[in-house]
Amino acid sequence: MKAFVPDGGGRVRMIDVDEAAPAAGEALVAVEAFSVNRGETFLLEDPPAGWRPGKDIAGRVTQAAANGTGPRAGTRVVGHPPSRGWAERVAVSASTLVELPDEVPAVTAAALPLAGLTALRLVRAAGPLIGKRLLITGASGGVGHYVTELAVASGAEVTAVSASPERGARLAALGATVVTGPADAPGRYDIVMESAGGQSLTTARRKARTSGTVLWFGQASRTPVTIDFFDWIDGTAGAPIVAFGYERADFADERDLATLVRLTATGRLHPEIGTLLPWEHTPDVIDAIRHRRLRGNAVLTLS
């Protein structure tokens, strides 16, 4: 079968690889669509031996798990395997696959796993949001769109940082106030969600109320954070910075992914797909993501 593999230069190339061989508890899924995440583009620069990219997939089960668990052959599913999803077929733990209703096409479902799980768990970590003010940086990506829609629906007043009004147009349509930098965010916030790192985190932290919380969930700028001690004794100190990782042992991926599918099927969540192309364009999409030319999720389709 064909699959994308690291080319040794930070990109990918399509080659023929051995057919996926599912273990007893794994189902074989024919991939119809997958999405590309920024973190995967970083990992391509120094990939582990034998690793192949691909964490967000949607398709159809062609071979059910031998141990009888999970969906039957022919079932449309979305999954979040640890790797190897940028391929014609992939073996996925059957218990983690979520069945797709007719209302959710594969291209929409493929945009849900990593970005959707991250957003859902960020909103959960923020606690009850009704009546609270929330600031999110780096909001033009998939996570930012999901957080904005979920938080607004939960009763929060959301300010979203986007590099330009054009990239932030959909965020505004979802109900957010859009600014081009955290320094421009009006007032103080109960919750700050920060994903850029560098000076962005330092500036965004100063926007948090002393009783608030800063959830630091990424460093997309790849610029290390420098925090000045005297920045913490100027009357703004008090809001803790909490490092957030979306992979959580206390929340099952399949349960949260099923929630995302249900919200999408019922029209309460609308994945923002900024790019939809045949999978042969994956190398170009990787470049576009690295240079921040895309908004929302990038989804690739297999014929």
Residue pairs with C-beta under 8 A, 6 or more apart in sequence:
1 16
1 17
1 18
1 19
1 20
1 87
1 88
1 89
2 14
2 15
2 16
2 17
2 87
2 88
3 14
3 15
3 17
3 52
3 84
3 86
3 87
3 88
4 12
4 13
4 14
4 52
4 53
4 54
4 86
4 87
4 279
4 282
5 12
5 13
5 14
5 15
5 17
5 52
6 12
6 44
6 47
6 51
6 52
6 53
7 13
10 44
10 45
11 44
11 283
11 286
11 287
12 44
12 53
12 86
12 282
12 283
12 286
13 283
14 280
14 282
17 52
17 87
19 89
20 28
20 84
20 87
20 89
20 90
20 91
21 91
22 28
22 63
22 65
22 66
22 91
23 91
24 65
24 66
24 67
25 65
25 66
25 67
25 69
25 70
25 93
25 94
25 95
26 65
26 91
26 92
26 93
26 94
27 61
27 63
27 64
27 65
27 70
27 71
27 77
27 91
27 92
27 94
27 97
28 61
28 62
28 63
28 89
28 90
28 91
29 57
29 59
29 60
29 61
29 62
29 77
29 79
29 89
29 90
29 91
29 92
29 97
30 59
30 60
30 61
30 62
30 88
30 89
31 57
31 58
31 59
31 85
31 86
31 87
31 88
31 89
31 90
31 302
32 58
32 59
32 60
32 106
32 107
32 110
32 301
32 302
33 57
33 58
33 59
33 106
33 107
33 109
33 110
33 299
33 300
33 301
33 302
34 54
34 56
34 57
34 58
34 85
34 86
34 110
34 279
34 299
34 300
35 56
35 110
35 111
35 113
35 114
35 115
35 142
35 297
35 298
35 299
35 300
36 53
36 282
36 285
36 286
36 289
36 298
36 300
37 55
37 56
37 114
37 115
37 142
38 141
38 220
38 289
38 290
39 114
40 53
40 54
40 55
41 286
41 289
41 290
42 222
43 51
43 53
44 53
44 286
47 53
51 83
52 83
52 84
52 86
52 87
53 83
53 84
53 85
53 86
54 81
54 83
54 84
54 85
54 86
54 87
54 90
55 80
55 81
55 82
55 83
55 85
55 113
55 114
56 80
56 85
56 110
56 111
56 112
56 113
56 114
56 115
57 78
57 79
57 80
57 81
57 85
57 90
57 92
57 110
57 113
58 76
58 77
58 78
58 79
58 100
58 106
58 107
58 109
58 110
59 76
59 77
59 106
60 74
60 75
60 76
60 77
61 70
61 71
61 72
61 73
61 74
61 75
61 77
61 97
62 73
62 89
63 73
64 70
64 71
64 72
64 73
64 94
65 94
67 94
69 94
69 95
70 93
70 94
70 95
70 97
71 77
71 94
71 97
71 99
75 97
75 99
76 99
76 100
76 106
77 97
77 98
77 99
77 100
78 97
78 98
78 100
78 104
78 106
78 109
78 110
78 112
78 113
78 257
78 261
79 85
79 90
79 92
79 96
79 97
79 98
79 113
79 257
80 96
80 113
80 114
80 117
80 253
80 257
81 90
81 91
81 92
81 93
81 96
84 90
84 91
86 279
86 282
86 300
88 302
95 254
96 252
96 253
96 254
96 257
97 254
98 254
98 257
98 258
98 261
100 106
100 109
100 261
101 261
101 265
103 264
103 265
103 266
104 261
104 264
104 265
106 301
107 273
107 276
107 299
107 301
108 264
108 271
108 273
109 261
109 264
110 297
110 299
111 142
111 271
111 272
111 273
111 296
111 297
111 299
112 257
112 260
112 261
112 264
112 271
113 253
113 257
114 142
114 246
115 141
115 142
115 143
115 146
115 297
116 142
116 146
116 257
116 260
116 269
116 271
117 246
117 253
117 256
117 257
117 260
118 143
118 146
118 217
118 246
119 142
119 143
119 144
119 146
119 147
119 150
120 146
120 150
120 256
120 259
120 260
121 244
121 246
121 248
121 251
121 256
122 143
122 147
122 193
122 215
122 217
122 244
122 246
123 129
123 147
123 150
123 151
123 154
124 251
125 215
125 242
125 244
126 132
126 134
126 151
126 191
126 193
126 213
126 215
128 154
129 151
129 154
129 155
129 156
129 191
130 154
130 155
130 156
131 155
131 156
131 157
132 155
132 156
132 157
132 190
132 191
133 156
133 157
133 159
133 187
133 188
133 189
133 190
133 191
134 151
134 156
134 157
134 158
134 159
134 189
134 190
134 191
134 192
134 193
135 158
135 159
135 161
135 182
135 185
135 189
135 191
135 192
135 193
135 204
135 207
135 208
136 144
136 147
136 148
136 151
136 158
136 159
136 160
136 161
136 192
136 193
136 194
136 195
137 161
137 182
137 192
137 193
137 194
137 195
137 196
137 200
137 201
137 204
138 144
138 161
138 194
138 195
138 196
138 200
138 218
138 220
139 145
139 147
139 148
139 160
139 161
139 162
139 168
139 171
139 176
139 178
140 162
140 163
140 167
140 168
140 171
140 295
140 296
141 195
141 220
141 295
141 296
141 297
142 271
142 272
142 296
142 297
143 195
143 217
144 160
144 162
144 171
144 195
145 170
145 171
145 174
145 271
145 272
145 295
145 296
146 269
146 271
147 158
147 193
148 158
148 160
148 171
148 174
148 175
148 176
149 174
149 269
149 270
150 269
151 158
152 158
152 174
152 175
152 176
153 268
156 191
157 177
158 175
158 176
158 177
159 176
159 177
159 178
159 179
159 185
159 186
159 189
160 168
160 171
160 176
160 177
160 178
160 179
161 178
161 179
161 180
161 181
161 182
161 185
161 200
161 204
162 168
162 171
162 178
162 179
162 180
163 180
163 292
164 180
165 178
165 180
167 295
168 176
168 178
168 180
169 178
170 272
170 295
170 296
171 178
172 178
177 186
179 185
179 186
181 200
181 203
182 200
182 203
182 204
182 207
183 203
185 204
185 207
187 207
188 207
188 208
188 209
188 212
189 207
189 208
189 209
189 212
190 208
190 209
190 211
190 212
190 213
191 208
191 212
191 213
191 215
192 204
192 205
192 207
192 208
192 212
192 213
192 214
192 215
192 239
193 215
193 217
194 200
194 201
194 204
194 205
194 214
194 215
194 216
194 217
194 218
195 216
195 217
195 218
195 219
195 220
196 218
196 219
196 220
196 221
197 218
197 219
197 220
197 221
197 222
197 223
197 224
197 225
198 219
198 221
198 223
198 224
198 225
199 223
200 221
201 214
201 216
201 225
201 241
202 225
202 226
202 227
202 228
202 231
204 214
205 214
205 227
205 231
205 236
205 239
205 241
206 231
206 236
208 214
208 236
208 239
209 238
209 239
210 236
210 237
210 238
210 239
211 238
211 239
212 239
213 239
213 240
213 242
214 239
214 240
214 241
214 242
215 242
215 244
216 241
216 242
216 243
216 244
217 243
217 244
217 245
217 246
219 225
231 237
260 269
263 269
264 270
264 271
271 296
271 297
272 295
272 296
272 297
273 296
273 297
273 298
273 299
274 294
274 295
274 296
274 297
274 298
275 285
275 288
275 294
275 296
275 297
275 298
275 299
276 299
276 300
276 301
277 284
277 285
277 298
277 299
277 300
277 301
278 300
278 301
278 302
278 303
279 300
279 301
279 302
281 300
282 300
285 294
285 298
285 300
288 294
288 298
289 298
